[in-house]
């Protein structure tokens, strides 16, 4: 069993916020790979399915971004999984150009409150898929940027990125993170 957690804030008013790109990623994975319906579980929404031979639970914490760790921790405890073996978190990254993807294991939260919360609840040793949303240029504009909707001109590149992430996610499951990132870049 693997857990793919997408970070975001619940509710329709947040749906297109840059901060919700993690939710968008797991929604797209669910659609592309034919996952089951979303059900209320683990203080969030969960959907189960298979990608190749791997059983995967997709998770969208409903605890709001800043408390995502409660939901993720509950899912890991339920399945008796170690974060280092089973958890992949998809989330927005200010310090990456828009629609670029990077993968890393562990490390700091870099100011991301959702990651900080997960680190508190399960420790820092898990895979992180950082989805670039770009920096607005000045720290005073960060909150508005992160909590703002993607612009209309960004919708096609956003859809392309999410589709590529979903199509190439099997590479993550076999541990080939470099191939995952390079295949997304080739698209």
C-alpha positions as CSV (number, residue, x, y, z in Angstrom):
1,X,0.0,0.0,0.0
2,X,1.2,3.5,-0.9
3,X,-0.3,6.8,0.1
4,X,-0.3,9.7,-2.3
5,X,-1.4,12.8,-0.4
6,X,-2.2,16.0,-2.3
7,X,-2.2,19.2,-0.2
8,X,-4.7,22.0,-0.4
9,X,-7.7,23.6,1.3
10,X,-11.2,22.0,1.2
11,X,-14.1,23.8,-0.4
12,X,-15.2,25.2,-3.7
13,X,-13.8,28.7,-3.0
14,X,-10.3,27.3,-2.9
15,X,-10.5,24.9,-5.8
16,X,-8.4,26.9,-8.3
17,X,-6.0,28.4,-5.9
18,X,-2.3,27.8,-6.6
19,X,-2.1,26.4,-3.0
20,X,-4.4,23.6,-4.1
21,X,-2.3,22.2,-6.9
22,X,-1.7,19.1,-4.7
23,X,-5.4,18.4,-4.6
24,X,-5.5,18.9,-8.4
25,X,-2.7,16.4,-8.9
26,X,-4.3,13.6,-6.9
27,X,-7.7,14.3,-8.6
28,X,-6.0,13.9,-12.0
29,X,-4.3,10.7,-10.9
30,X,-7.6,9.3,-9.7
31,X,-9.2,10.1,-13.1
32,X,-6.4,8.9,-15.3
33,X,-6.0,5.6,-13.4
34,X,-9.7,4.9,-12.8
35,X,-9.7,5.1,-9.0
36,X,-12.9,4.5,-7.0
37,X,-15.1,7.3,-5.6
38,X,-13.8,9.7,-3.0
39,X,-15.0,8.8,0.5
40,X,-14.7,10.6,3.8
41,X,-11.8,9.0,5.7
42,X,-8.8,10.0,7.7
43,X,-10.1,13.5,8.3
44,X,-10.2,14.1,4.6
45,X,-11.3,12.5,1.3
46,X,-9.7,9.2,0.2
47,X,-9.9,7.2,-3.0
48,X,-8.4,3.7,-3.5
49,X,-7.2,2.1,-6.6
50,X,-4.3,0.4,-8.4
51,X,-1.5,1.8,-10.5
52,X,0.2,-1.2,-12.1
53,X,0.7,-3.8,-9.3
54,X,0.6,-1.2,-6.5
55,X,-2.4,-0.5,-4.4
56,X,-2.6,3.2,-3.7
57,X,-4.7,5.4,-1.5
58,X,-5.1,9.0,-2.7
59,X,-5.7,11.4,0.2
60,X,-6.9,15.0,0.3
61,X,-6.8,16.2,3.9
62,X,-9.9,18.3,4.9
63,X,-8.0,19.7,7.9
64,X,-7.0,22.8,5.9
65,X,-3.4,23.2,4.7
66,X,-1.8,24.2,8.0
67,X,-3.0,21.0,9.7
68,X,-2.5,18.5,6.9
69,X,-0.4,16.3,9.1
70,X,-3.3,15.2,11.3
71,X,-5.0,13.6,8.3
72,X,-1.8,12.1,6.8
73,X,-0.7,10.7,10.1
74,X,-4.1,9.1,10.7
75,X,-3.9,7.3,7.3
76,X,-0.4,6.1,7.9
77,X,-1.3,4.8,11.4
78,X,-4.4,3.0,10.0
79,X,-2.4,1.1,7.4
80,X,0.6,0.7,9.8
81,X,2.9,2.2,7.2
82,X,6.3,4.0,7.6
83,X,6.3,7.4,5.9
84,X,9.7,6.6,4.3
85,X,8.3,3.5,2.6
86,X,4.8,4.6,1.7
87,X,4.2,8.3,1.7
88,X,4.4,10.7,-1.3
89,X,3.1,14.3,-0.8
90,X,2.2,16.5,-3.8
91,X,2.2,20.2,-3.1
92,X,2.8,23.8,-4.4
93,X,6.4,25.2,-4.4
94,X,7.0,28.9,-4.6
95,X,10.7,28.5,-5.3
96,X,10.1,26.6,-8.6
97,X,9.2,28.1,-11.9
98,X,5.5,27.6,-12.7
99,X,4.7,24.1,-13.9
100,X,8.1,22.6,-13.2
101,X,8.4,19.5,-11.0
102,X,11.1,18.3,-8.6
103,X,11.2,15.3,-6.3
104,X,13.1,15.1,-3.0
105,X,13.2,13.0,0.1
106,X,13.1,14.6,3.5
107,X,14.5,18.0,4.2
108,X,13.0,21.1,5.7
109,X,9.6,22.6,5.2
110,X,11.0,25.8,3.4
111,X,8.2,27.9,4.9
112,X,5.4,25.6,3.6
113,X,2.9,25.2,6.5
114,X,1.3,22.0,5.1
115,X,4.7,20.3,5.0
116,X,5.6,21.6,8.4
117,X,2.5,20.0,9.8
118,X,3.2,16.7,8.2
119,X,6.8,16.8,9.6
120,X,5.4,17.4,13.1
121,X,2.9,14.5,12.8
122,X,4.9,11.8,11.0
123,X,8.5,13.1,10.8
124,X,10.4,14.5,7.7
125,X,11.4,11.3,6.0
126,X,9.0,10.9,3.1
127,X,9.0,11.7,-0.7
128,X,7.9,15.2,-1.7
129,X,6.7,16.0,-5.2
130,X,7.1,19.8,-5.5
131,X,4.9,21.4,-8.2
132,X,6.1,24.8,-9.2
133,X,3.8,27.8,-8.9
134,X,6.5,30.5,-9.2
135,X,7.3,33.4,-6.9
136,X,5.4,36.7,-7.3
137,X,8.7,38.6,-6.9
138,X,8.3,40.2,-3.5
139,X,7.6,38.5,-0.1
140,X,4.7,41.0,0.6
141,X,2.8,39.5,-2.4
142,X,3.3,35.8,-1.5
143,X,0.1,35.2,0.4
144,X,-2.1,36.8,-2.4
145,X,-0.2,34.8,-5.0
146,X,-0.5,31.4,-3.2
147,X,-4.1,32.0,-2.2
148,X,-5.0,33.4,-5.6
149,X,-6.5,31.4,-8.5
150,X,-4.5,30.3,-11.5
151,X,-4.9,32.9,-14.3
152,X,-6.9,31.9,-17.4
153,X,-3.6,31.9,-19.5
154,X,-2.2,29.4,-17.0
155,X,-5.0,26.8,-17.4
156,X,-3.6,25.0,-20.4
157,X,-0.1,24.6,-19.0
158,X,-1.7,23.6,-15.6
159,X,-3.8,20.9,-17.4
160,X,-0.7,19.7,-19.3
161,X,1.4,19.5,-16.1
162,X,-1.3,17.6,-14.1
163,X,-1.9,15.2,-17.0
164,X,1.9,14.5,-17.3
165,X,2.2,14.0,-13.5
166,X,-0.7,11.4,-13.6
167,X,0.6,9.7,-16.7
168,X,4.2,9.4,-15.4
169,X,3.4,8.6,-11.7
170,X,4.1,4.8,-12.2
171,X,7.8,5.8,-12.3
172,X,7.5,7.0,-8.7
173,X,6.1,3.6,-7.7
174,X,9.1,1.8,-9.0
175,X,11.4,4.3,-7.4
176,X,12.7,6.0,-10.5
177,X,12.2,9.6,-9.6
178,X,14.7,10.9,-12.1
179,X,12.7,9.2,-14.9
180,X,9.4,10.6,-13.5
181,X,10.8,14.2,-13.6
182,X,12.5,13.8,-17.1
183,X,9.4,12.2,-18.7
184,X,7.3,15.1,-17.4
185,X,9.8,17.6,-18.8
186,X,9.8,15.8,-22.2
187,X,6.0,16.3,-22.4
